[in-house]
Amino acid sequence: MQELLALYRFALHSGDRRLAEALARALQSDPLLSRQADIHLQLQPRGPARWSSAAERAVAAALRRIDSTAR
């Protein structure tokens, strides 16, 4: 489980939107993984000093997906 979350964080940091979206779908399939991913995303630093604009868009898309499944 930790490896999947680590890969997801890597995809978000690197700006690999396609991989981040595929992993977000996988994480959504399990409520526990979805909650853990949400917690990890909230703890990640944000901003242009750390991420590219592509990474920012991937994070925003992932957060929207996670939020939509949490309701």
NORZIFEN-V763113 format. One record per pair of residues at least 12 apart in sequence whose ideal C-beta (glycine too) atoms are under 8 Angstrom apart, sorted by the first residue. I is the first residue (numbers start at 0). J is the second residue. Records with the same first field share a line. If there is no record, write none. Layout:
I->J, J
This chain:
0->31, 32, 35
3->22, 25, 26, 32
4->26, 32, 35, 36, 39
6->18, 22
7->19, 22, 23, 26, 36, 39, 61
8->39, 43
10->22, 57
11->40, 43, 50, 54, 57, 58, 61
12->49, 50, 54
13->54
14->50, 51, 53, 54, 57
15->57
16->53, 56, 57, 60
19->57, 60, 61
20->57, 60, 61, 64
23->36, 60, 61, 64, 65
24->64
26->65
27->64, 65, 68
33->65, 68, 69
34->69
36->61, 65
37->62, 65, 69
40->58, 61, 62, 65
43->58
45->58
